Amino acid sequence: MFTFNKKYFYFTLILFLIEICIAVFINDSFIRPFIGDVLVVILIYCFVRAFWNIQSSIIALSVLAFSYIIEILQYFSFVNKLGLQNNQILAVALGSTFDWKDIIAYTIGIIVVLWLENRTNTKVKG
């Protein structure tokens, strides 16, 4: 079950660097809030795949559920309720504002993951 996959680890690093660039250099109404959220679920998926050999659909749906839970918790202002609003890193990482567009972005990100994994697996088998 525990394994190290260099390919997914490198994808994780690349996506992490892209997310940092988006956060630091882009302040718009589409790339930062939407594409950043699409990419973050792909990043989390790649991170999990880098260390655990679990069926891709299970990881993808788990990441999606995790993302939904975090977004729902934002609706209830859980960062403030935990007293973490002054911890800038955690407040940014966990988010503080619920938005339906984030749910859509996470879903699109996982659809991309599942499509790419299915396409890759089909090429390997065929």
N, C-alpha and C positions, 0 to 999 in steps of 0.2 A: 504494500500500500504506500509506504513512504519511499520516495525515489527522488532523484534530482534530474530534471530535464533541462538541459542547457538552452534549447530552443525557446521554451516558454519563459525561462529566466531572462534571456536577452530581450524577448518581446516585452516582458515586464519592465525592464530598465528603459527601453526605448519609449514605451507608453508613459512611464513616470516622467521622463525628461520632457516629453511633449506636453504633459499636463502642467508641469512647472512653467514651461514657456507660455502656455495659454494663460496661466494665472498671473504671470509677471508682465507679459508684454501685450496681452489682448484685453481690451475693455470695451466689448461691443454687446449687442443684444442677441447674437446668434451663436457664434463660435464658443465664447466663454461659457455661457449658461447651458447651451444645448449640446453642442459637439463635445464639450468637456465632460458632460454627464454620460453621453454615449460611450466615450472612451474610458471613463472610470470603471464601468462594469466589465469592459474588456480587459482592463488592467488587472482588476481583482481576479477575474477568471484565469488569466495567464499566470498570476502569482500562485494561485492554488495549484494549477497544473504543473508549475515548476517544481513543486515539492511532493505532490500526492498523485499517485496513479489511480485515479477514480474515473469512471465513465464520464465522458464529456457532458452528456445531457444532465447527469446528476449535479455536476459542478455548476453548470450554467443555470439550472433552475434554482439551485441553492444560493448562488450569487444574486439572482434576480429577487428571490424572497428576502434575502438580507437587505438589498437595496430598498425594496418596498417597505420593509420594517423601519429602516432608518428614516425614510421619507414620512411615514405615518407618525413616527415619534416626533418629527419636526412640527407636525400639525399641533401636537400637544406641548410644544416648547420644552422638550425634555432637557435641552442644554441648560436652560435657565433653571429648571426645577432641580437639576443636579448641581447647580452653582458653578457651572463651567464656562459661563459667558465671558469671563475675564481671561480665560486660557485661550489665546488667539488660535493656536494650532488646533486644539480640539474643537473649538467652536467652528472653525472653517471646515475641518475634516468631517464633522458630524452634521454641519449645516444647522440653520436656525429658521428657515422659512419653507413651509410646505408649498409645493407647486405641482399641479397636475402634469405640466410639461416635463418635469423631471421623471415622473412615472413613465411617460411616453418615451423619453430618451433612454431610460434604463432598458425598457422593453426592446427598443430598436437595437441597442447594443448587444443584447443577448440573442436576438434574432440573427444579427451579423455573425456572432460567435458560432451559433448552431449551423448556420449556412456554410461558413468557412470550414468548420470541422467536418460536416457532412461531405462537402466538396473534396476536402483533403482525403478523407477516408475512402471515398468512392474512387479517387485516382489511384490510391495505394492498392485497392482490391482489384481494380480493372486494369 
